[in-house]
Amino acid sequence: MGKVGLIFLNLLISLCLAMPMVQSTIEGSETRQWFQNLHLAKQKLTRLRFYFHDVVLGPNQTSVGVARAPNTFKSPTVFGLVNVFDNALTKGSKPTSELLGRAQGLYGFASQEEVSLLMAMNFVFTSGKHNGSSLTVLGRNPVVHSVRELPIIGGTGVFRLARGFALAKTYFINATLAIVEYNVVALHY
């Protein structure tokens, strides 16, 4: 392991040792009060629409391959390739449109029959009334289908205890970029 690797490892260990102290602060009165009042809370329904920009090649790449099987590139479905991404979420379809947040996570090509992804991602909102909140998506994304439905399994901030679904529709795709329109329906407290 190189010098940079050792520095990173020491930093990671230091952070892990500090976590019990941080956790006791986090589990403070605000969280307890929120949970105690949960039975009084009314469930909310939020609908969102935004665009996900997955840049797989070029100087502004936002999705990178991190693992693959020995025969991945011989497979017609790219079976076994895993990418990690940090993609822009915008209000409109153009990459220059207003930035709402980031989609951060990973997808793996998980089917030998068709191009289908296993997606694990967070929609992290960085502006507007959802700033600081996130929604978590985990599910199958058969990208060749015109509309795909993925489950929302949780959330943070204003989306605590979220559940719902996200409909994904490819808006544009070429060799370097995929733009996907997401329509989200989330129930939360």
PyMOL commands that set and color helices and strands:
alter all, ss='L'
color gray80, all
select helices_A, chain A and resi 3-26+29-36+38-40+72-74+128-130+157-159
alter helices_A, ss='H'
color red, helices_A
select strands_A, chain A and resi 44-55+63-67+82-90+99-109+117-125+134-141+148-156+163-173+177-188
alter strands_A, ss='S'
color yellow, strands_A
deselect
rebuild
show_as cartoon
